[in-house]
Every structure is written in structure tokens, then in C-alpha cells.
Amino acid sequence: MTESDKAREVFAALKSAEGAAPESALQTLNGLMGLVRSESFDHSLELDEARAAAFLSICEVGKALHRGQPVDALWPAAVSATERWMALAR
């Protein structure tokens, strides 16, 4: 799976989870963790940083969901970080 494929899959799942019930959204986000890991070292630093930012943003949403805290303000940051990763992965 290419870096671009991973980013697109994460984005699609993130958008799907955004409208889901909290428990379902948390399960979806937990399933993404393997996709945001880099298995290659031939990417630019900028791409690695974008992937890491997406990972951290998704983790913030997951932590808030797990704790039952509001997530409305966290979704846009996670989506935006993932969009940046997708753009750089092209």
C-alpha cells in the first residue's frame, strides 16, 4: 500500500467516524493506528511530519472519545492534518 493510499484510507475512515456514535468512532480510530505508521524511510521529512501530525490529531480525538469529553473542536484539526498528509503523499 502506498503512502497516498494509506492517507486516503485514513481520511475516509476519519470522515466516517466523525458522524458515528462515540464508541463506534473510537473503534474506527483505533483501527487506523497501523496505517499512520511509516514502514519506509524514503519519504521527505515534511511528509513524515505531516503523517505524525495526523497521527497526533487522531489520538487527541480518540483520547477525548475514550474519556467522554467533547470532540467537536478536535475533528477539524484531525481532518485538516490528514488532508495535508494526503496532499504531500501525492
FENHU-V619787 format. One record per backbone hydrogen bond with DSSP energy under -0.5 kcal/mol. CO is the residue of the C=O (numbers start at 0). NH is the residue of the N-H. If there is no record, write none. Layout:
<<CO	NH> <CO	NH>>
//
This chain:
<<1	5> <2	6> <3	7> <4	8> <5	9> <6	10> <7	11> <8	12> <9	13> <10	14> <11	15> <12	16> <13	17> <14	18> <15	18> <16	19> <20	24> <21	25> <22	26> <23	27> <24	28> <25	29> <26	30> <28	31> <29	32> <31	34> <31	35> <33	36> <43	47> <44	48> <45	49> <46	50> <47	51> <48	52> <49	53> <50	54> <51	55> <52	56> <53	57> <54	58> <55	59> <56	60> <57	61> <58	62> <59	63> <60	64> <61	65> <62	66> <63	67> <63	68> <64	67> <70	73> <70	74> <71	75> <73	77> <74	78> <75	79> <76	80> <77	81> <78	82> <79	83> <80	84> <81	85> <82	86> <83	87> <84	88> <85	89> <86	89>>
//
